[in-house]
Amino acid sequence: SDFLILPGYIDFTAEEVDLSSPLTKAISLRAPLVSSPMDTVTESEMAIAMALCGGIGIIHHNCTPEYQALEVHKVKKYKHGFMRDPSVMSPTNTVGDVLEARRKNGFTGYPVTENGKLGGKLLGMVTSRDIDFRENQPQVLLQDIMTTELITAPNGINLPTANAILEKSKKGKLPIINKAGELVAMIARTDLKKARSYPNASKDSNKQLLVGAAIGTRNEDKGRLQLLVANGVDVIVLDSSQGNSVYQVEMVKYIRETYPELQVIGGNVVTRAQAKNLIEAGVDGLRVGMGSGSICITQEVMACGCPQATAVYQVSTYARQFGVPVIADGGIQSIGHIVKALALGASAVMMGSLLAGTSEAPGEYFFSDGVRLKKYRGMGSLEAMERGDAKGAAMSRYYHNEMDKMKVAQGVSGSIVDKGSVLRYLPYLECGLQHSCQDIGANSVNKLRDMIYNGQLRFMKRTHSAQQEGNVHGLFSYEKRLF
């Protein structure tokens, strides 16, 4: 609120503004929006929604490694286009196996091959229609209930032609087979519908949704990392409140040597000196912010940190020399804050409280005085650090361990008012971002970021009176509807 961006010249429509922006050296997003790796913000449901809308979700690590890897797996299985590694059943699998697979993967349609593996001879398909009303018969074999009259497509077919066959057949799945009748891939009708509904989804080269995951810097996190890589994670975020440490530098070097193609985001940092050490270690992106989040009390308790706008500008200016993108993490409460972060040099913004309270955020709704709420807590809160199944993951972020007799909280627990679905909220943020860029005179996020370095972008400092003037004032009452 201390400053505003002065308007520029408009010679384009808001819809023409390109929101594409780099997340790391090798990954670019259609929208510069990232969900925070917090246990009340991002699991698979949030990560899927973020990717569908052009951003990316970072799965939190305040859980068992197996649970986190499963959440990554769910996002990667939520595909568009050809499924190159579909889940497959054998004739001797049972209805119980399909029900368990549905619980794990979220869908019921599976091809059945001779050996129960991709590459085996296709025998049939099992779908929800085949197992309806059989929940009490888990022992029934699939060979007795599967559908054997199938419509298939030959290997080598292109995606538009395969989609046309799928539309004409009115089937839910289209198996792709080779000349020997062996299953090589599959296309799902639901994927076709998703591709039409979300044309700007963040996808990898295999048309799977992009997803990230957070890990700590302990030795045991190397096992967690191995599981995440095996499940197809696209980017790793090293999660630490103060990232300029020997532990993080060593972890970055370990990842560079062990998984050279994996993208790594280091942090958190707020100074050039901190950024320098992590850039030299080999990070592909930096996360900037210390104590500026709505539930963070690090600056108050530790007397350590940096105002967020200064931190973003200083680190971005330095990291730019090495081609390392910066994520502004913390303090994002509105579209205006997103724009300011991008204008100060950030390539993307990380959001916590802005997304907490949506239906895709983990946790159950509850009512207080007639208001529908959802829990939201900082990862430095005692409640998060004492979570039983996390094995000290949240503690390690603040350099605590399970043996410590005393833990110093650097976060609080609270609640957020219900915001509805993030699939409606994110398009509102993106539309607002486009209109803001139009007012500034930038027809893309990349141009907005460049304008600060070539002298085109001007800021105006605001006094307290000017801040009051810029907000709603002089009314007896009013209703503030955002969208």
Salt bridges, closest charged atoms under 4 A:
ASP39 OD2 - ARG377 NH2 2.53
ASP39 OD2 - ARG387 NH1 3.38
GLU43 OE2 - HIS60 NE2 2.93
GLU71 OE2 - LYS74 NZ 3.18
ASP85 OD1 - LYS77 NZ 3.96
ASP85 OD1 - LYS79 NZ 2.42
GLU100 OE2 - ARG103 NH2 2.71
GLU167 OE2 - ARG196 NH2 3.04
ASP191 OD1 - LYS194 NZ 3.20
ASP204 OD2 - LYS76 NZ 2.93
GLU220 OE2 - ARG218 NH1 3.73
ASP221 OD2 - ARG218 NE 3.36
ASP221 OD1 - ARG224 NE 3.61
ASP234 OD2 - LYS76 NZ 2.80
ASP239 OD2 - HIS61 NE2 3.08
ASP239 OD1 - ARG287 NH1 2.86
ASP239 OD1 - ARG397 NE 2.73
GLU280 OE2 - LYS276 NZ 2.72
ASP284 OD2 - ARG256 NH1 2.95
ASP329 OD2 - ARG287 NE 2.80
GLU383 OE2 - LYS375 NZ 3.57
GLU383 OE2 - ARG377 NH1 3.06
ASP389 OD1 - ARG387 NE 2.78
ASP404 OD2 - HIS400 ND1 2.95
ASP418 OD2 - ARG372 NH1 2.94
